[in-house]
Amino acid sequence: MPSALPEVCRLPPDSFRRRIENVRRTLLPRVVRSSLGDGKLSFALPLAGSNVADAEAFVEFERGCCGFARFEHRVEPSQSLVWVDITTDAAYQSTLVEMAGMLQPAEPTGLSSRRWLAVGGWG
């Protein structure tokens, strides 16, 4: 009997690996703020350059391959930020924690992903 939960990712393994590498190289270095809690991972990019279009493109792509989560983006002019929000059901909380780990700075902080985000990440 098939599981009631959708697959974590619909991409083939090689495509998934390339996608992660691309996101780590191009989008995540621009993250300036992040938070994790209550089934939601959020990260923000400065409201500048191509960040709004890049956030939109990220959300649209992820909606097509990651049926386990809801992806949204929002512009907050008062904060000069564009936010990406990823929300999941309780069954996928560990996946959100793994995703949050990719938001850590390249230099080790000595904190776990959960603790690093709890103390505010970059923001």
N, C-alpha and C positions, 0 to 999 in steps of 0.2 A: 504494500500500500504506500503510495507516495506521501512524502511529508507535507504538512499544511504550510510550512514555511518556505518561502522562495529561496532559490540558490543565493549564496552570498554574492557571487559575481558571475555573470554570463559570458565573460570574455574567456577565450582559450588561454592556457597558462602563459604562452609566449607573449600574447597581446596584453595580458594583465601585467606582466613584468615590465614591458615597454611603457605601458600607461603610467605605472607607479614611478618609474624612472623619470619620465617626462614631467609629471606633476611635481616631483621632488626638485627637479632642476629648474623648472620655469615658474611655477605658481607659488610653491611654499616658501621660497626665499623672500617673498614680498610680504608675508604675513607679519602683522605688527601687533595683533592682539588675538587671544583665543580663550575659550572656556569650554568646560566639559561638566555636564551634570544633568540629572533627570532625563536621561535618554536623549540628550542633545549635545552635539559637538558644534561649536561655532568658531569661525576664524574670520579675521578682518584684514582687508588690504587697504592701503591708502586710496582715497578718492582722487586718483591721478592717472594720467597716461591711459593705457589700455586696460586697466584693472577692472572696470565695470564690464567691458566686453569679455574679458578673460574669465571673470566670475560667472557670467551668463553662459559662456561656452562650457565651462567646467560642469555647471549644474545640468545643462541639457544633456551632455554626454553621460554623466553619471546616472541620470534618470533612466537612460536607455539600457544600462547594463547592471545596475545594482538595485534590484527589486526589493531588497530588504530594508531600504531606507527612503526617507522623503528628503529631497534636496530642494532648497530654496535659496534665493539670494535677495538682498535688500540693500538699498542705498540709504545711508544716514548722513544727509548733508550737514547736520549740526555737529556731527563727530568727524566729518571729512573722511568717512570710511564706507567701504562696501563690504557687507557681511555675507558669508556663506554659512547656512545652517543645515546640519545633517541630523535628522531625527530618526530613531529606530524604536522598535518594540523591545521589551525586556530581554527577549531571547538573543538579541544581538548586542548587548551592552559590551561584551568583551571585544567585539569588532570595533566599536567606537573608541575604546581605550587603545587598541592597536593603531587606529587612524590618528588618534591624538598624539601617539608617540612619534609620528612623522612630523609633527609641528614643532618638535623640540629644536632648539638651536643646534648648529653643527658642533659647537664646542660643548663638551659634557658639562652638565651642571651638578651631577651627583644626586639628582632627584629622579624618582621614577616618573613615568608619563603622567600617572594620576596625580602625584604630589606636585609636579612641576606646573600642571595646569591649575591645580587647586590654589597655588600661590600666585596665580595670575599670568603665567607664561610671560609674554612680552608686555602685556598690558596690565 
